């Protein structure tokens, strides 16, 4: 299985204005904006790693060497499968159509794809990455569509990273670990445990 990001999210789950408000920074725009933007992106990526989710709409390509009985699409919530192609037994790329050739279960997390009723997966050319799916995942195209607990975790993580730009290893390790364990608890309801 190979998974590749093909279209990045257009926005972050929190805006610079929300980060500034959370940090109680006075000026509306300032020299800290580049730093804050980087911290927001880093916190979002970490939240996605911890939860194994896609937060803001992005496109992904999944490549498989063969058809498993059930195809699990990582990074819930799934929005749609936009492309489903495979190399047939002669090595020619063919497309499969949703509801005709396959069914998508977007309610499960991770989402599942199975052959449609009365269908079976077709024979494929025996090469690596013979099956290719492109899908969109995420809560939506706006930061406000992301669950509030995740958005709060991102704000708190941005504040933690902003406050501790220099590492004070000896004095703050215990306090930082306790703080981070509490923060990570905000993500527990959104963790994907199976895949």
Order of alpha helices (4+ residues) and beta strands (2+ residues): beta-alpha-alpha-beta-beta-beta-beta-beta-beta-beta-alpha-alpha
